[in-house]
Amino acid sequence: MPLFVGTSGWQYRDWREAFYPPGLPVRLWLEQYAAGFATVEINNAFYRLPTRETFEAWRERVPPDFVVAVKASRYLTHIKRLRDPAEPVDRLMTHAAGLGDRLGPVLLQLPPTLRADPALLDACLACFPPGTRVAVEPRHVSWWTPEVREVLTSRGAALCWADVRARPVTPLWRTTDWGYVRFHEGRATPWPRYGHRSLSTWLDHITTTWPPDQDVYAYFNNDRNAAAVKDAQTLRRLAQTRPVRGAGLCRSAAPPRGATSHNAPADKTGP
């Protein structure tokens, strides 16, 4: 299966030396990241939506087969709380269109205090252009109902499978023909790493839910102490022992142009 493994963002100071080689300028971090991973989730769009020109610039800096997921602005999810979605969705998609064919799924992470409202979610999902892959990450237990599942299924949206402390905090529903998984915090040492057993169990969930020809996107949000990149590398290594295949598992790890000679930070087996 095309399993795309990456992290939620790439600009973290404590990744210097742990992932980015000493002396590599920050302006080349995206190129270095994209040399080792096939996808990234742009989570800073949640706090401040980048301009279309910024998205266009990112597109030019990554390989043609690179996939960029975009976390929707908090204006839509946390301030408007999904109400009156037409304008914020249009603005989000107009800006993100700068990614062109690098644009992957859009993530709607809902506030933990937002209770289930299937009609509100349905109206929001209806505002996205046809063909947009939207993943929804609810964080209140009231969302786990057949009515919510039916909205996701009818709109072709994915329920984001979320993990906190090495256990699912969402139902493992398959609501469309592609998947989206987020890893927030593991229980291994050093914190907040994930252990091999936990990641292997998640691979079992993924490979038994989606057939080999369907896309699954997996992102690590446990960025402290470079845990996210290390766990992402572990997951992709484990994935190569499973019936998974596709662009997400064939990234080379050559240094970017302008970097000094050094070893690449990611193993060459790719995600």
Summary of the structure (lengths in Angstrom):
residues: 271
radius of gyration: 17.8
end to end distance: 11.8
largest distance: 55.4
contacts: 909
relative contact order: 0.20
helix: 38%
strand: 18%
